[in-house]
Amino acid sequence: MPETIARRVKLDALTLVAAGHTRAHVAGLMHISKRTITHAKRKQRLYGDIEGGKKKSGKRAKFTPEIINVPLFFMFTD
C-alpha cells in the first residue's frame, strides 16, 4: 500500500509552486511526485481543499438535516 503524504507537505509544495518554482523542482526538493502536486492543486481548485472530494464512509444517517430541522407547527398549552 502506498505511503500517504502529509497534508503539510502538500500545502508547502503548493506554496512553492505558487511562488514560481516548477513542479519538477518542488517534487525533487520535497521527495514527492509531480502527480501528487498536480492532484493537490486540482482538488484545491475544485473542492477548496487539497484532500477534498473523498467519499464519506460509515452508516448513513437515519435523519437528514431537513427532517431534524422541521419547524414546529403546533403550540402545546396546558
HUVENVEN-V94346 format. One line per field, one symbol per residue. psi: psi as a letter, one per 30 degrees, with the letter a starting at -180 (. if undefined). Layout:
BEGIN
psi = ???
END
This chain:
BEGIN
psi = kkkkkkeeeeeeeeeeeffflleeeeeeeghlleeeeeeeeeeeeefgkfglgkkklakkkekleeeehkkjfkjkl.
END
